[in-house]
């Protein structure tokens, strides 16, 4: 049980951590990450992806995976698959392992407790299907779980007012949760992926930029040092900082404990 009450919640420091499918897909990486997550002191929230597992499961069921510019098209059959895989197989395996490591966790989707409400993404040039754009996070309920010593583990699924389950980008979901909690606590948002941080040289994993502010980011983008898939991640990171998140850290999953102490990864300020 946590040693504080709802009346002193403003002094909480919360880590909201997102892990991608690349960590989940490799057994050794996942187990190493979960050990580090369990060892991380204080209240924490985990948001996970799991795309490759969903793709394999869909193939086993004879359901075609459709991608446009790296984004999954979630038609009705694929929505059933991601709900089963993300909200069931992946989520509950993570929670079971955390319990075995002494970390009291509860597995959730955005529908549980009405935690994360979305709208079905409007069709513009591309129909993404049952994909959710987040409109509201019930931060008070998440905060109560944390204050009770329970660490939420969110699958990348939200819900609509019409009662539909919606596939939701895990990076965006983690950012939305962090921003919603930032009004009542000091919040760090940590993105864990396969690189050690934001790199000066994409081919050199040792070329980590330790601290990145908006001015340096603009310069690196203009020079072509930062490009492609890192741009939306960093745009999201800076938006989180502008919205009250204390800091955003981008790091390798193995380095999470060091990154929280400022000894690894890239800190966005």
ChimeraX commands (.cxc) that place a marker at each C-alpha (Angstrom):
marker #1 position 0.00,0.00,0.00 radius 0.5
marker #1 position 1.33,3.45,-0.90 radius 0.5
marker #1 position 2.35,5.68,2.01 radius 0.5
marker #1 position 0.33,8.74,1.02 radius 0.5
marker #1 position -3.27,9.80,0.66 radius 0.5
marker #1 position -5.33,11.64,-1.89 radius 0.5
marker #1 position -4.76,14.89,-0.02 radius 0.5
marker #1 position -1.04,14.96,-0.79 radius 0.5
marker #1 position -1.24,13.74,-4.40 radius 0.5
marker #1 position 0.12,17.00,-5.80 radius 0.5
marker #1 position 3.55,16.05,-4.48 radius 0.5
marker #1 position 3.61,12.73,-6.35 radius 0.5
marker #1 position 6.23,12.05,-8.99 radius 0.5
marker #1 position 4.86,9.68,-11.62 radius 0.5
marker #1 position 6.73,7.94,-14.43 radius 0.5
marker #1 position 4.64,7.14,-17.51 radius 0.5
marker #1 position 6.57,4.64,-19.62 radius 0.5
marker #1 position 5.89,3.37,-23.12 radius 0.5
marker #1 position 7.44,0.24,-24.59 radius 0.5
marker #1 position 7.18,-0.75,-28.23 radius 0.5
marker #1 position 6.65,-3.99,-30.02 radius 0.5
marker #1 position 10.37,-4.44,-30.61 radius 0.5
marker #1 position 10.82,-5.01,-26.86 radius 0.5
marker #1 position 7.78,-7.24,-26.51 radius 0.5
marker #1 position 8.81,-9.43,-29.45 radius 0.5
marker #1 position 12.19,-10.41,-27.95 radius 0.5
marker #1 position 11.87,-12.54,-24.81 radius 0.5
marker #1 position 15.17,-11.51,-23.24 radius 0.5
marker #1 position 14.54,-7.80,-23.85 radius 0.5
marker #1 position 11.05,-7.98,-22.41 radius 0.5
marker #1 position 12.12,-9.80,-19.27 radius 0.5
marker #1 position 15.03,-7.39,-18.74 radius 0.5
marker #1 position 12.76,-4.39,-19.18 radius 0.5
marker #1 position 10.11,-5.72,-16.79 radius 0.5
marker #1 position 12.75,-6.33,-14.11 radius 0.5
marker #1 position 13.86,-2.72,-14.47 radius 0.5
marker #1 position 10.28,-1.44,-14.49 radius 0.5
marker #1 position 9.49,-3.39,-11.32 radius 0.5
marker #1 position 12.62,-1.97,-9.65 radius 0.5
marker #1 position 11.69,1.62,-10.52 radius 0.5
marker #1 position 10.59,3.32,-7.32 radius 0.5
marker #1 position 7.37,5.28,-6.95 radius 0.5
marker #1 position 4.06,5.27,-8.82 radius 0.5
marker #1 position 4.31,4.37,-12.49 radius 0.5
marker #1 position 2.15,3.68,-15.53 radius 0.5
marker #1 position 3.10,1.38,-18.41 radius 0.5
marker #1 position 1.69,1.68,-21.93 radius 0.5
marker #1 position 2.65,-1.08,-24.36 radius 0.5
marker #1 position 2.34,-1.87,-28.03 radius 0.5
marker #1 position 2.57,-5.32,-29.63 radius 0.5
marker #1 position 2.13,-4.96,-33.37 radius 0.5
marker #1 position 4.18,-7.92,-34.62 radius 0.5
marker #1 position 2.34,-10.39,-32.41 radius 0.5
marker #1 position -0.99,-9.12,-33.75 radius 0.5
marker #1 position 0.28,-9.50,-37.31 radius 0.5
marker #1 position 1.32,-13.12,-36.68 radius 0.5
marker #1 position -1.96,-13.95,-34.99 radius 0.5
marker #1 position -3.94,-12.39,-37.85 radius 0.5
marker #1 position -2.02,-14.50,-40.36 radius 0.5
marker #1 position -2.77,-17.65,-38.35 radius 0.5
marker #1 position -6.47,-16.73,-38.52 radius 0.5
marker #1 position -6.34,-16.00,-42.24 radius 0.5
marker #1 position -6.85,-12.25,-41.76 radius 0.5
marker #1 position -4.87,-9.96,-44.04 radius 0.5
marker #1 position -2.75,-7.22,-42.47 radius 0.5
marker #1 position -3.04,-3.93,-44.36 radius 0.5
marker #1 position -0.56,-1.12,-43.74 radius 0.5
marker #1 position -0.41,2.41,-45.15 radius 0.5
marker #1 position 2.77,4.43,-44.49 radius 0.5
marker #1 position 3.62,2.14,-41.58 radius 0.5
marker #1 position 0.18,2.44,-39.96 radius 0.5
marker #1 position -2.17,-0.48,-39.50 radius 0.5
marker #1 position -5.59,-0.40,-41.15 radius 0.5
marker #1 position -7.95,-1.70,-38.47 radius 0.5
marker #1 position -11.02,-3.13,-40.20 radius 0.5
marker #1 position -13.56,-5.13,-38.18 radius 0.5
marker #1 position -11.68,-8.49,-38.29 radius 0.5
marker #1 position -8.38,-6.81,-37.41 radius 0.5
marker #1 position -10.03,-4.93,-34.55 radius 0.5
marker #1 position -11.04,-8.30,-33.09 radius 0.5
marker #1 position -7.45,-9.50,-33.41 radius 0.5
marker #1 position -5.82,-6.48,-31.77 radius 0.5
marker #1 position -8.39,-6.51,-28.97 radius 0.5
marker #1 position -7.59,-10.17,-28.25 radius 0.5
marker #1 position -3.82,-9.77,-28.63 radius 0.5
marker #1 position -3.20,-6.34,-27.10 radius 0.5
marker #1 position -5.87,-6.39,-24.41 radius 0.5
marker #1 position -5.54,-10.10,-23.66 radius 0.5
marker #1 position -2.40,-12.06,-24.54 radius 0.5
marker #1 position 0.22,-9.31,-24.37 radius 0.5
marker #1 position -1.31,-7.27,-21.56 radius 0.5
marker #1 position -2.01,-10.15,-19.19 radius 0.5
marker #1 position 1.37,-11.79,-19.79 radius 0.5
marker #1 position 3.05,-8.51,-18.83 radius 0.5
marker #1 position 0.90,-8.13,-15.72 radius 0.5
marker #1 position 1.56,-11.72,-14.61 radius 0.5
marker #1 position 5.30,-11.24,-14.96 radius 0.5
marker #1 position 5.23,-7.97,-13.05 radius 0.5
marker #1 position 3.33,-9.64,-10.22 radius 0.5
marker #1 position 6.01,-12.33,-10.08 radius 0.5
marker #1 position 8.60,-9.54,-9.75 radius 0.5
marker #1 position 6.81,-7.97,-6.80 radius 0.5
marker #1 position 5.24,-5.13,-8.78 radius 0.5
marker #1 position 1.51,-4.81,-8.11 radius 0.5
marker #1 position 0.02,-4.12,-11.54 radius 0.5
marker #1 position -3.40,-4.15,-13.15 radius 0.5
marker #1 position -3.93,-4.71,-16.88 radius 0.5
marker #1 position -6.31,-2.28,-18.56 radius 0.5
marker #1 position -7.60,-0.97,-21.83 radius 0.5
marker #1 position -8.89,2.58,-22.15 radius 0.5
marker #1 position -12.43,1.21,-21.80 radius 0.5
marker #1 position -11.80,-0.09,-18.27 radius 0.5
marker #1 position -13.08,2.40,-15.75 radius 0.5
marker #1 position -13.78,4.76,-18.64 radius 0.5
marker #1 position -10.08,5.64,-18.46 radius 0.5
marker #1 position -9.43,6.83,-22.04 radius 0.5
marker #1 position -12.20,8.01,-24.34 radius 0.5
marker #1 position -11.63,8.41,-28.08 radius 0.5
marker #1 position -13.48,9.18,-31.27 radius 0.5
marker #1 position -13.24,6.95,-34.30 radius 0.5
marker #1 position -10.77,8.65,-36.64 radius 0.5
marker #1 position -12.64,10.55,-39.37 radius 0.5
marker #1 position -12.05,9.41,-42.93 radius 0.5
marker #1 position -10.00,11.90,-44.93 radius 0.5
marker #1 position -7.78,10.56,-47.69 radius 0.5
marker #1 position -7.35,7.20,-45.89 radius 0.5
marker #1 position -9.90,5.15,-43.97 radius 0.5
marker #1 position -7.95,3.72,-41.02 radius 0.5
marker #1 position -11.00,1.86,-39.76 radius 0.5
marker #1 position -11.49,1.35,-36.03 radius 0.5
marker #1 position -8.69,3.64,-34.91 radius 0.5
marker #1 position -9.13,5.99,-31.98 radius 0.5
marker #1 position -8.12,9.63,-31.58 radius 0.5
marker #1 position -8.06,10.41,-27.86 radius 0.5
marker #1 position -10.37,13.13,-26.58 radius 0.5
marker #1 position -10.38,12.57,-22.80 radius 0.5
marker #1 position -8.37,10.81,-20.10 radius 0.5
marker #1 position -10.00,10.13,-16.72 radius 0.5
marker #1 position -6.87,11.07,-14.81 radius 0.5
marker #1 position -8.55,11.13,-11.39 radius 0.5
marker #1 position -9.31,7.41,-11.64 radius 0.5
marker #1 position -5.78,6.54,-12.79 radius 0.5
marker #1 position -4.42,8.65,-9.96 radius 0.5
marker #1 position -6.51,6.79,-7.39 radius 0.5
marker #1 position -5.04,3.49,-8.59 radius 0.5
marker #1 position -1.54,4.90,-8.19 radius 0.5
marker #1 position -2.30,6.30,-4.75 radius 0.5
marker #1 position -3.51,2.84,-3.74 radius 0.5
marker #1 position -0.19,1.33,-4.76 radius 0.5
marker #1 position -1.44,-0.19,-8.03 radius 0.5
marker #1 position 0.48,0.38,-11.28 radius 0.5
marker #1 position -1.74,0.49,-14.40 radius 0.5
marker #1 position -0.57,-1.35,-17.50 radius 0.5
marker #1 position -2.46,-0.05,-20.54 radius 0.5
marker #1 position -2.91,-1.90,-23.81 radius 0.5
marker #1 position -3.10,0.41,-26.86 radius 0.5
marker #1 position -6.88,0.26,-26.98 radius 0.5
marker #1 position -9.44,2.94,-26.16 radius 0.5
marker #1 position -13.21,3.21,-26.52 radius 0.5
marker #1 position -15.85,5.47,-28.02 radius 0.5
marker #1 position -19.15,6.77,-26.63 radius 0.5
marker #1 position -20.82,4.38,-29.07 radius 0.5
marker #1 position -19.26,1.45,-27.21 radius 0.5
marker #1 position -16.65,0.56,-29.85 radius 0.5
marker #1 position -13.17,-0.67,-29.05 radius 0.5
marker #1 position -10.61,1.37,-30.98 radius 0.5
marker #1 position -6.99,0.60,-31.85 radius 0.5
marker #1 position -4.89,3.52,-30.58 radius 0.5
marker #1 position -1.29,4.58,-31.13 radius 0.5
marker #1 position 0.68,3.68,-27.99 radius 0.5
marker #1 position 3.00,6.71,-28.21 radius 0.5
marker #1 position 0.00,9.02,-28.36 radius 0.5
marker #1 position -1.75,7.15,-25.57 radius 0.5
marker #1 position 1.26,7.42,-23.25 radius 0.5
marker #1 position 1.56,11.13,-24.00 radius 0.5
marker #1 position -2.15,11.72,-23.34 radius 0.5
marker #1 position -1.96,9.91,-19.99 radius 0.5
marker #1 position 1.16,11.85,-18.96 radius 0.5
marker #1 position -0.36,15.21,-19.89 radius 0.5
marker #1 position -3.58,14.43,-18.03 radius 0.5
marker #1 position -1.69,13.58,-14.83 radius 0.5
marker #1 position 0.66,16.56,-15.06 radius 0.5
marker #1 position -1.90,18.95,-13.59 radius 0.5
marker #1 position -1.79,17.15,-10.23 radius 0.5
marker #1 position 1.71,15.69,-10.05 radius 0.5
marker #1 position 5.27,15.87,-11.37 radius 0.5
marker #1 position 5.25,13.59,-14.40 radius 0.5
marker #1 position 8.05,12.12,-16.48 radius 0.5
marker #1 position 7.19,10.56,-19.84 radius 0.5
marker #1 position 9.66,7.90,-20.97 radius 0.5
marker #1 position 9.70,6.37,-24.45 radius 0.5
marker #1 position 11.67,3.11,-24.60 radius 0.5
marker #1 position 12.70,1.76,-27.99 radius 0.5
marker #1 position 15.60,0.01,-29.73 radius 0.5
marker #1 position 18.01,2.98,-29.81 radius 0.5
marker #1 position 19.87,4.52,-26.89 radius 0.5
marker #1 position 18.22,7.90,-27.49 radius 0.5
marker #1 position 18.03,10.58,-30.17 radius 0.5
marker #1 position 21.17,10.10,-32.25 radius 0.5
marker #1 position 23.45,12.51,-34.10 radius 0.5
marker #1 position 24.23,9.61,-36.44 radius 0.5
marker #1 position 21.41,7.12,-37.01 radius 0.5
marker #1 position 23.99,4.39,-37.68 radius 0.5
marker #1 position 25.98,5.02,-34.48 radius 0.5
marker #1 position 24.12,3.99,-31.32 radius 0.5
marker #1 position 26.76,5.76,-29.21 radius 0.5
marker #1 position 26.06,9.21,-30.71 radius 0.5
marker #1 position 23.32,10.06,-28.23 radius 0.5
marker #1 position 22.23,13.68,-27.82 radius 0.5
marker #1 position 21.95,13.89,-24.00 radius 0.5
marker #1 position 19.65,16.94,-23.81 radius 0.5
marker #1 position 17.47,18.34,-26.57 radius 0.5
marker #1 position 15.58,21.63,-26.42 radius 0.5
marker #1 position 13.29,23.11,-29.06 radius 0.5
marker #1 position 15.99,25.37,-30.54 radius 0.5
marker #1 position 18.46,22.51,-31.00 radius 0.5
marker #1 position 15.68,20.31,-32.38 radius 0.5
marker #1 position 14.83,22.91,-35.04 radius 0.5
marker #1 position 18.51,23.15,-35.98 radius 0.5
marker #1 position 18.98,19.38,-36.27 radius 0.5
marker #1 position 15.83,19.05,-38.38 radius 0.5
marker #1 position 17.05,21.77,-40.74 radius 0.5
marker #1 position 20.42,20.03,-41.04 radius 0.5
marker #1 position 18.78,16.66,-41.70 radius 0.5
marker #1 position 20.34,15.10,-38.58 radius 0.5
marker #1 position 16.88,14.26,-37.22 radius 0.5
marker #1 position 14.45,12.99,-39.84 radius 0.5
marker #1 position 11.80,10.43,-40.77 radius 0.5
marker #1 position 10.21,8.47,-37.93 radius 0.5
marker #1 position 11.87,10.43,-35.13 radius 0.5
marker #1 position 10.10,13.65,-36.11 radius 0.5
marker #1 position 6.55,12.69,-35.02 radius 0.5
marker #1 position 7.93,11.11,-31.82 radius 0.5
marker #1 position 9.81,14.30,-30.96 radius 0.5
marker #1 position 6.94,16.58,-31.96 radius 0.5
marker #1 position 4.83,14.58,-29.53 radius 0.5
marker #1 position 7.53,14.86,-26.86 radius 0.5
marker #1 position 7.80,18.65,-27.09 radius 0.5
marker #1 position 4.01,18.98,-27.02 radius 0.5
marker #1 position 3.98,16.98,-23.78 radius 0.5
marker #1 position 6.57,19.30,-22.22 radius 0.5
marker #1 position 4.56,22.35,-23.30 radius 0.5
marker #1 position 1.50,20.75,-21.70 radius 0.5
marker #1 position 3.11,20.49,-18.27 radius 0.5
marker #1 position 5.00,17.18,-18.34 radius 0.5
marker #1 position 8.20,17.80,-16.37 radius 0.5
marker #1 position 10.45,16.06,-18.84 radius 0.5
marker #1 position 10.38,13.49,-21.60 radius 0.5
marker #1 position 13.11,10.87,-21.92 radius 0.5
marker #1 position 13.81,8.78,-25.00 radius 0.5
marker #1 position 16.00,5.78,-24.28 radius 0.5
marker #1 position 16.77,2.12,-24.87 radius 0.5
marker #1 position 14.59,-0.22,-22.83 radius 0.5
marker #1 position 17.64,-1.70,-21.07 radius 0.5
marker #1 position 18.64,1.76,-19.80 radius 0.5
marker #1 position 15.41,2.84,-18.10 radius 0.5
marker #1 position 16.78,3.01,-14.54 radius 0.5
marker #1 position 19.80,5.03,-15.62 radius 0.5
marker #1 position 17.66,7.25,-17.85 radius 0.5
marker #1 position 15.34,8.20,-14.97 radius 0.5
marker #1 position 18.44,9.32,-13.04 radius 0.5
marker #1 position 19.60,11.38,-16.02 radius 0.5
marker #1 position 22.49,9.02,-16.83 radius 0.5
marker #1 position 21.27,7.65,-20.18 radius 0.5
marker #1 position 19.06,8.47,-23.11 radius 0.5
marker #1 position 17.94,11.85,-24.42 radius 0.5
marker #1 position 16.08,14.25,-22.15 radius 0.5
marker #1 position 13.61,16.58,-23.89 radius 0.5
marker #1 position 13.29,19.98,-22.22 radius 0.5
marker link #1:1,2 radius 0.2
marker link #1:2,3 radius 0.2
marker link #1:3,4 radius 0.2
marker link #1:4,5 radius 0.2
marker link #1:5,6 radius 0.2
marker link #1:6,7 radius 0.2
marker link #1:7,8 radius 0.2
marker link #1:8,9 radius 0.2
marker link #1:9,10 radius 0.2
marker link #1:10,11 radius 0.2
marker link #1:11,12 radius 0.2
marker link #1:12,13 radius 0.2
marker link #1:13,14 radius 0.2
marker link #1:14,15 radius 0.2
marker link #1:15,16 radius 0.2
marker link #1:16,17 radius 0.2
marker link #1:17,18 radius 0.2
marker link #1:18,19 radius 0.2
marker link #1:19,20 radius 0.2
marker link #1:20,21 radius 0.2
marker link #1:21,22 radius 0.2
marker link #1:22,23 radius 0.2
marker link #1:23,24 radius 0.2
marker link #1:24,25 radius 0.2
marker link #1:25,26 radius 0.2
marker link #1:26,27 radius 0.2
marker link #1:27,28 radius 0.2
marker link #1:28,29 radius 0.2
marker link #1:29,30 radius 0.2
marker link #1:30,31 radius 0.2
marker link #1:31,32 radius 0.2
marker link #1:32,33 radius 0.2
marker link #1:33,34 radius 0.2
marker link #1:34,35 radius 0.2
marker link #1:35,36 radius 0.2
marker link #1:36,37 radius 0.2
marker link #1:37,38 radius 0.2
marker link #1:38,39 radius 0.2
marker link #1:39,40 radius 0.2
marker link #1:40,41 radius 0.2
marker link #1:41,42 radius 0.2
marker link #1:42,43 radius 0.2
marker link #1:43,44 radius 0.2
marker link #1:44,45 radius 0.2
marker link #1:45,46 radius 0.2
marker link #1:46,47 radius 0.2
marker link #1:47,48 radius 0.2
marker link #1:48,49 radius 0.2
marker link #1:49,50 radius 0.2
marker link #1:50,51 radius 0.2
marker link #1:51,52 radius 0.2
marker link #1:52,53 radius 0.2
marker link #1:53,54 radius 0.2
marker link #1:54,55 radius 0.2
marker link #1:55,56 radius 0.2
marker link #1:56,57 radius 0.2
marker link #1:57,58 radius 0.2
marker link #1:58,59 radius 0.2
marker link #1:59,60 radius 0.2
marker link #1:60,61 radius 0.2
marker link #1:61,62 radius 0.2
marker link #1:62,63 radius 0.2
marker link #1:63,64 radius 0.2
marker link #1:64,65 radius 0.2
marker link #1:65,66 radius 0.2
marker link #1:66,67 radius 0.2
marker link #1:67,68 radius 0.2
marker link #1:68,69 radius 0.2
marker link #1:69,70 radius 0.2
marker link #1:70,71 radius 0.2
marker link #1:71,72 radius 0.2
marker link #1:72,73 radius 0.2
marker link #1:73,74 radius 0.2
marker link #1:74,75 radius 0.2
marker link #1:75,76 radius 0.2
marker link #1:76,77 radius 0.2
marker link #1:77,78 radius 0.2
marker link #1:78,79 radius 0.2
marker link #1:79,80 radius 0.2
marker link #1:80,81 radius 0.2
marker link #1:81,82 radius 0.2
marker link #1:82,83 radius 0.2
marker link #1:83,84 radius 0.2
marker link #1:84,85 radius 0.2
marker link #1:85,86 radius 0.2
marker link #1:86,87 radius 0.2
marker link #1:87,88 radius 0.2
marker link #1:88,89 radius 0.2
marker link #1:89,90 radius 0.2
marker link #1:90,91 radius 0.2
marker link #1:91,92 radius 0.2
marker link #1:92,93 radius 0.2
marker link #1:93,94 radius 0.2
marker link #1:94,95 radius 0.2
marker link #1:95,96 radius 0.2
marker link #1:96,97 radius 0.2
marker link #1:97,98 radius 0.2
marker link #1:98,99 radius 0.2
marker link #1:99,100 radius 0.2
marker link #1:100,101 radius 0.2
marker link #1:101,102 radius 0.2
marker link #1:102,103 radius 0.2
marker link #1:103,104 radius 0.2
marker link #1:104,105 radius 0.2
marker link #1:105,106 radius 0.2
marker link #1:106,107 radius 0.2
marker link #1:107,108 radius 0.2
marker link #1:108,109 radius 0.2
marker link #1:109,110 radius 0.2
marker link #1:110,111 radius 0.2
marker link #1:111,112 radius 0.2
marker link #1:112,113 radius 0.2
marker link #1:113,114 radius 0.2
marker link #1:114,115 radius 0.2
marker link #1:115,116 radius 0.2
marker link #1:116,117 radius 0.2
marker link #1:117,118 radius 0.2
marker link #1:118,119 radius 0.2
marker link #1:119,120 radius 0.2
marker link #1:120,121 radius 0.2
marker link #1:121,122 radius 0.2
marker link #1:122,123 radius 0.2
marker link #1:123,124 radius 0.2
marker link #1:124,125 radius 0.2
marker link #1:125,126 radius 0.2
marker link #1:126,127 radius 0.2
marker link #1:127,128 radius 0.2
marker link #1:128,129 radius 0.2
marker link #1:129,130 radius 0.2
marker link #1:130,131 radius 0.2
marker link #1:131,132 radius 0.2
marker link #1:132,133 radius 0.2
marker link #1:133,134 radius 0.2
marker link #1:134,135 radius 0.2
marker link #1:135,136 radius 0.2
marker link #1:136,137 radius 0.2
marker link #1:137,138 radius 0.2
marker link #1:138,139 radius 0.2
marker link #1:139,140 radius 0.2
marker link #1:140,141 radius 0.2
marker link #1:141,142 radius 0.2
marker link #1:142,143 radius 0.2
marker link #1:143,144 radius 0.2
marker link #1:144,145 radius 0.2
marker link #1:145,146 radius 0.2
marker link #1:146,147 radius 0.2
marker link #1:147,148 radius 0.2
marker link #1:148,149 radius 0.2
marker link #1:149,150 radius 0.2
marker link #1:150,151 radius 0.2
marker link #1:151,152 radius 0.2
marker link #1:152,153 radius 0.2
marker link #1:153,154 radius 0.2
marker link #1:154,155 radius 0.2
marker link #1:155,156 radius 0.2
marker link #1:156,157 radius 0.2
marker link #1:157,158 radius 0.2
marker link #1:158,159 radius 0.2
marker link #1:159,160 radius 0.2
marker link #1:160,161 radius 0.2
marker link #1:161,162 radius 0.2
marker link #1:162,163 radius 0.2
marker link #1:163,164 radius 0.2
marker link #1:164,165 radius 0.2
marker link #1:165,166 radius 0.2
marker link #1:166,167 radius 0.2
marker link #1:167,168 radius 0.2
marker link #1:168,169 radius 0.2
marker link #1:169,170 radius 0.2
marker link #1:170,171 radius 0.2
marker link #1:171,172 radius 0.2
marker link #1:172,173 radius 0.2
marker link #1:173,174 radius 0.2
marker link #1:174,175 radius 0.2
marker link #1:175,176 radius 0.2
marker link #1:176,177 radius 0.2
marker link #1:177,178 radius 0.2
marker link #1:178,179 radius 0.2
marker link #1:179,180 radius 0.2
marker link #1:180,181 radius 0.2
marker link #1:181,182 radius 0.2
marker link #1:182,183 radius 0.2
marker link #1:183,184 radius 0.2
marker link #1:184,185 radius 0.2
marker link #1:185,186 radius 0.2
marker link #1:186,187 radius 0.2
marker link #1:187,188 radius 0.2
marker link #1:188,189 radius 0.2
marker link #1:189,190 radius 0.2
marker link #1:190,191 radius 0.2
marker link #1:191,192 radius 0.2
marker link #1:192,193 radius 0.2
marker link #1:193,194 radius 0.2
marker link #1:194,195 radius 0.2
marker link #1:195,196 radius 0.2
marker link #1:196,197 radius 0.2
marker link #1:197,198 radius 0.2
marker link #1:198,199 radius 0.2
marker link #1:199,200 radius 0.2
marker link #1:200,201 radius 0.2
marker link #1:201,202 radius 0.2
marker link #1:202,203 radius 0.2
marker link #1:203,204 radius 0.2
marker link #1:204,205 radius 0.2
marker link #1:205,206 radius 0.2
marker link #1:206,207 radius 0.2
marker link #1:207,208 radius 0.2
marker link #1:208,209 radius 0.2
marker link #1:209,210 radius 0.2
marker link #1:210,211 radius 0.2
marker link #1:211,212 radius 0.2
marker link #1:212,213 radius 0.2
marker link #1:213,214 radius 0.2
marker link #1:214,215 radius 0.2
marker link #1:215,216 radius 0.2
marker link #1:216,217 radius 0.2
marker link #1:217,218 radius 0.2
marker link #1:218,219 radius 0.2
marker link #1:219,220 radius 0.2
marker link #1:220,221 radius 0.2
marker link #1:221,222 radius 0.2
marker link #1:222,223 radius 0.2
marker link #1:223,224 radius 0.2
marker link #1:224,225 radius 0.2
marker link #1:225,226 radius 0.2
marker link #1:226,227 radius 0.2
marker link #1:227,228 radius 0.2
marker link #1:228,229 radius 0.2
marker link #1:229,230 radius 0.2
marker link #1:230,231 radius 0.2
marker link #1:231,232 radius 0.2
marker link #1:232,233 radius 0.2
marker link #1:233,234 radius 0.2
marker link #1:234,235 radius 0.2
marker link #1:235,236 radius 0.2
marker link #1:236,237 radius 0.2
marker link #1:237,238 radius 0.2
marker link #1:238,239 radius 0.2
marker link #1:239,240 radius 0.2
marker link #1:240,241 radius 0.2
marker link #1:241,242 radius 0.2
marker link #1:242,243 radius 0.2
marker link #1:243,244 radius 0.2
marker link #1:244,245 radius 0.2
marker link #1:245,246 radius 0.2
marker link #1:246,247 radius 0.2
marker link #1:247,248 radius 0.2
marker link #1:248,249 radius 0.2
marker link #1:249,250 radius 0.2
marker link #1:250,251 radius 0.2
marker link #1:251,252 radius 0.2
marker link #1:252,253 radius 0.2
marker link #1:253,254 radius 0.2
marker link #1:254,255 radius 0.2
marker link #1:255,256 radius 0.2
marker link #1:256,257 radius 0.2
marker link #1:257,258 radius 0.2
marker link #1:258,259 radius 0.2
marker link #1:259,260 radius 0.2
marker link #1:260,261 radius 0.2
marker link #1:261,262 radius 0.2
marker link #1:262,263 radius 0.2
marker link #1:263,264 radius 0.2
marker link #1:264,265 radius 0.2
marker link #1:265,266 radius 0.2
marker link #1:266,267 radius 0.2
marker link #1:267,268 radius 0.2
marker link #1:268,269 radius 0.2
view
